[in-house]
């Protein structure tokens, strides 16, 4: 049997990311390409004055907008006002008299409907005819008596 007093060494893990992860190192050629593709503030101001000078119709509006231009604050104020009106109408509860009148109106309409049904039922009962020989409708046949009566007086 062998006994060893050595312990295995723990591995040291480096959890730090390299500096290239956080900072970019661009070459001179890449920096030149960035400068060519970027636009500075002086260029923007120059171009905006050119656009306004070319198009006299457009002074205070964006010239590339084809649609209708609206004032956002005014539009939002109108919408807010309409929403408040709708909310006021929606949350309004009728008073006690209105609620009582509504219940009374509902009861009266039910009574009227019931009365109309009853009248209709009574009329049907009044004019109801039972089956039988005397209540049977007669079928009119013009040829039934054709042979018995003479057509002309001389016959």
Secondary structure, DSSP 8 states (H G I E B T S, - for coil): ------------------HHHHS----HHHHHHHHHH---HHHHHHHHHHHHHH-TT-SSS-TT--S----HHHHHHHHHHHHHHHHHHHH----HHHHHHHHHHHHHHHHHHHHHHHHHHHHHHHT----SSTTS-----TTTTTTTS-SSTT-
